[in-house]
């Protein structure tokens, strides 16, 4: 449904050339919710805007549906209004001088292909989809932040596009409303069967809403996969640190196997090794805080046992986050909020080998 091949985008600035996107390839399937995730400046919004026709790449091709909308090699550039897309911007871009009805009707009036009766019917249908029916006559500035976000979505959906582009549409909402809206948004686009390309820097949004995530850094895609694959099997330190919390133990491969062994400053750690690893390779062992537990018994065959002292305890509501000093390293773990632990006490940590994954340094 969306195919991007060898996309390159760069800008000229007062300080010289900025290389925003460096040879991206993407293939978004029909009906898929595909998310571009990464920090500010990684190129995710530039990629989205290139699909929308709001940026002019200097190399690459973009296909939306069966329409070639960009080919630098063939000198093909389809203007934004002729692309079968709907887009919601981070700022919503609501017209403040128009009421709710006219905001949604605007793209249909610009197309000049619909009768007034057809416009009325399609606008009401779009407003009903986002639960804004009954507010047609309300001035747009009088809507709450959540309602304005839904208004922007209705305006993008009213043309019944095959592709929906969303540029951090929830970032201006408060935490509770953002949590509620992300589920509503995913259920809506899934029910409508719209292929969606979503941009965010929020890892939780990406994990809870996406079918596929592409993690971006420095204008490139560094890993793509399902939310579970991205979280449970990061391929490098950047992905492991950007998606959720992680503990990192630097070391060298001591022995190969399943699991292998890595010599670290905290001791030998049994873990899953990267493909092609050899004895002596520098690696970083990654383990999530929720996979670290307290243990008073003996270590099992495929378990690592480390001893340390609790340096800090933070109450998170649904968990206690503890920081334990193990030699020169600090290891974080999450415990049930009723756990009986005390700052300064000595504890033994259990790190299951199956949950410890080494990535290349």
Beta strands, then each sheet from edge to edge (+ up, - down):
strand 1: 2-13
strand 2: 16-28
strand 3: 33-37
strand 4: 59-64
strand 5: 67-71
strand 6: 76-77
strand 7: 85-88
strand 8: 163-167
strand 9: 195-200
strand 10: 212-217
strand 11: 220-225
strand 12: 247-255
strand 13: 260-264
strand 14: 267-271
strand 15: 282-287
strand 16: 292-294
strand 17: 303-315
strand 18: 320-326
strand 19: 329-335
strand 20: 346-352
strand 21: 357-360
sheet 1: 2+ 1- 4+ 5- 6+
sheet 2: 7+ 8+ 9+ 3+ 10+ 11-
sheet 3: 14+ 13- 12+ 15- 21+
sheet 4: 16+ 20- 17+ 18- 19+
end
